[in-house]
Amino acid sequence: MRFAAVATILASVAIAAPAAAVEREQHVGLDAGSAILGMSDKTDVGVALGAHWAYGLTDEFNLMAEGSFSLVSPGESIASAATPRTRPATTANAGVGVAYVFDILRWVPYAGILAEGYALMGGTLPSTTWIPGGAIAVGLDYRLDRSFAAGVAFRQHLLATDTSTYPSFTQVFARVEYTWGW
């Protein structure tokens, strides 16, 4: 039984078509998923939508630009003076960075870092709060063919603010993208 499993894995690796990431290849796509905003006294879970673009600097490195909008606390509003004034209803972020691409057959894992800017809005915040920061990017794409891919992405955001206010902001996406320039 164990021999059959190993033989099946080796055969599938041997006959699988390569993904063949290349220089100057461009990717544009849409993201949909969830956002988790951890605050000092509460954690809010909501939905997130985004868009991304990538450009192949080399076979291994991609330049990335992406942005997203997250609805994290739709029911929060300024109700009283006792309500904490740190709970946003929505967050928006945009960033640029670089990713290392592990080009493995049709499965293409990647990891990278981004410099980001964040806007926290609505909810119990008296006004929009602008915060610089960064994100750690990890993902796995599956190349359906040379022009289309689908995958999953994980973003752990690091907001440059007092960590006791917003200690954690995480996004998990399902992604689709169109590629060209190969």
C-alpha positions as CSV (number, residue, x, y, z in Angstrom):
1,M,0.0,0.0,0.0
2,R,2.8,2.4,1.0
3,F,4.7,1.6,-2.2
4,A,1.6,2.3,-4.4
5,A,1.2,5.8,-2.7
6,V,4.9,6.7,-3.3
7,A,4.7,5.4,-6.9
8,T,1.6,7.5,-7.5
9,I,3.2,10.7,-6.1
10,L,6.4,10.1,-8.1
11,A,4.5,9.5,-11.3
12,S,2.3,12.6,-10.9
13,V,5.4,14.7,-10.3
14,A,7.2,13.2,-13.3
15,I,4.3,13.8,-15.8
16,A,3.0,17.1,-14.4
17,A,3.4,20.2,-16.7
18,P,5.7,22.9,-15.3
19,A,4.2,26.3,-14.3
20,A,7.1,28.1,-15.9
21,A,7.0,31.5,-14.2
22,V,9.1,33.9,-16.2
23,E,10.5,37.4,-16.2
24,R,8.2,40.1,-17.3
25,E,5.1,38.0,-16.7
26,Q,2.2,40.1,-15.3
27,H,-0.7,39.0,-13.1
28,V,-3.9,40.8,-12.4
29,G,-6.6,39.4,-10.2
30,L,-9.4,39.7,-7.7
31,D,-9.5,38.5,-4.0
32,A,-12.4,37.6,-1.7
33,G,-12.2,36.3,1.8
34,S,-12.3,37.2,5.4
35,A,-10.6,39.7,7.7
36,I,-9.9,39.4,11.4
37,L,-9.1,42.6,13.3
38,G,-7.9,42.0,16.8
39,M,-8.3,44.8,19.2
40,S,-7.3,45.3,22.9
41,D,-10.7,44.2,24.1
42,K,-12.4,42.4,21.2
43,T,-11.8,40.5,18.0
44,D,-14.0,41.3,15.0
45,V,-14.4,39.0,12.0
46,G,-15.7,40.3,8.7
47,V,-15.4,40.1,4.9
48,A,-12.7,41.4,2.7
49,L,-12.5,42.2,-1.1
50,G,-9.3,43.1,-2.9
51,A,-7.3,43.3,-6.1
52,H,-3.7,42.5,-6.9
53,W,-1.1,43.0,-9.6
54,A,2.3,41.4,-9.9
55,Y,5.2,41.7,-12.3
56,G,7.9,39.1,-12.8
57,L,11.2,40.9,-12.1
58,T,13.1,37.6,-12.5
59,D,12.0,33.9,-12.5
60,E,12.1,34.0,-8.7
61,F,11.0,37.5,-7.7
62,N,7.8,39.3,-8.3
63,L,7.0,43.0,-7.7
64,M,3.5,43.1,-6.0
65,A,0.9,45.8,-5.6
66,E,-2.4,45.1,-3.9
67,G,-5.2,46.7,-2.1
68,S,-8.3,45.6,-0.2
69,F,-11.3,46.8,1.7
70,S,-12.6,45.0,4.8
71,L,-15.9,45.2,6.6
72,V,-15.0,44.3,10.1
73,S,-17.5,45.7,12.6
74,P,-20.7,46.7,10.7
75,G,-22.8,47.0,13.9
76,E,-20.5,49.3,15.7
77,S,-21.4,53.0,16.1
78,I,-20.7,55.8,18.5
79,A,-23.4,55.0,21.1
80,S,-22.1,56.7,24.3
81,A,-19.2,58.3,25.9
82,A,-18.3,55.0,27.6
83,T,-18.0,53.1,24.3
84,P,-14.3,52.6,23.4
85,R,-13.4,54.9,20.5
86,T,-11.1,52.4,18.8
87,R,-13.4,50.1,16.9
88,P,-13.5,50.8,13.1
89,A,-16.4,49.5,11.0
90,T,-14.1,49.2,7.9
91,T,-10.5,49.1,7.0
92,A,-8.8,49.8,3.7
93,N,-5.2,49.1,2.8
94,A,-2.9,49.3,-0.1
95,G,0.7,48.2,-0.5
96,V,3.6,47.4,-2.6
97,G,6.3,44.8,-2.1
98,V,8.3,41.9,-3.4
99,A,7.6,38.1,-3.3
100,Y,9.9,35.1,-3.7
101,V,8.1,32.5,-6.0
102,F,8.8,28.8,-5.5
103,D,7.9,27.6,-9.0
104,I,6.9,24.0,-8.5
105,L,5.0,22.4,-11.4
106,R,1.4,23.8,-11.6
107,W,1.4,24.6,-7.9
108,V,3.2,27.9,-7.2
109,P,3.8,28.8,-3.6
110,Y,5.2,32.3,-2.7
111,A,6.2,34.4,0.3
112,G,6.8,38.1,0.5
113,I,6.7,41.4,2.3
114,L,4.8,44.6,1.5
115,A,5.0,48.2,2.8
116,E,1.4,49.2,3.4
117,G,-0.8,52.1,4.3
118,Y,-4.1,51.6,6.3
119,A,-7.2,53.7,6.7
120,L,-9.5,52.7,9.6
121,M,-13.0,54.2,9.3
122,G,-16.4,54.4,10.8
123,G,-17.6,52.5,13.8
124,T,-16.7,54.2,17.1
125,L,-13.8,56.1,15.6
126,P,-14.4,59.9,15.6
127,S,-12.6,60.2,12.3
128,T,-10.6,58.2,9.8
129,T,-7.4,56.9,11.3
130,W,-4.4,56.6,8.9
131,I,-1.7,54.2,9.9
132,P,1.5,53.1,8.1
133,G,2.6,49.5,8.4
134,G,3.6,46.3,6.5
135,A,2.4,42.9,5.7
136,I,3.8,39.4,5.5
137,A,2.4,37.7,2.4
138,V,2.1,33.9,1.9
139,G,0.1,32.2,-0.9
140,L,-0.4,29.2,-3.1
141,D,-1.6,29.5,-6.7
142,Y,-2.6,26.7,-9.0
143,R,-1.9,27.4,-12.7
144,L,-5.0,26.3,-14.6
145,D,-3.2,27.0,-17.9
146,R,-0.8,29.7,-19.1
147,S,-3.3,32.5,-18.7
148,F,-5.4,31.7,-15.6
149,A,-4.6,30.8,-12.0
150,A,-6.6,30.3,-8.8
151,G,-5.3,30.1,-5.3
152,V,-5.3,31.2,-1.7
153,A,-3.5,34.0,0.0
154,F,-2.8,34.8,3.7
155,R,-1.8,38.3,4.8
156,Q,-0.6,39.1,8.3
157,H,-0.6,42.9,8.7
158,L,1.7,44.7,11.1
159,L,0.2,48.2,11.9
160,A,2.8,50.7,13.1
161,T,0.8,51.8,16.1
162,D,0.5,50.9,19.8
163,T,0.2,47.1,19.7
164,S,-2.2,47.1,22.6
165,T,-4.8,48.9,20.4
166,Y,-4.6,46.8,17.2
167,P,-2.4,43.8,18.0
168,S,-3.5,41.8,15.0
169,F,-5.0,42.3,11.5
170,T,-5.2,39.2,9.3
171,Q,-6.8,38.5,5.9
172,V,-7.4,35.2,4.2
173,F,-8.4,35.3,0.5
174,A,-9.5,33.0,-2.3
175,R,-7.9,34.5,-5.5
176,V,-8.3,34.3,-9.3
177,E,-6.0,35.9,-11.7
178,Y,-5.2,36.4,-15.4
179,T,-1.5,36.3,-16.5
180,W,0.2,37.5,-19.7
181,G,3.6,38.5,-21.0
182,W,5.3,35.0,-20.9
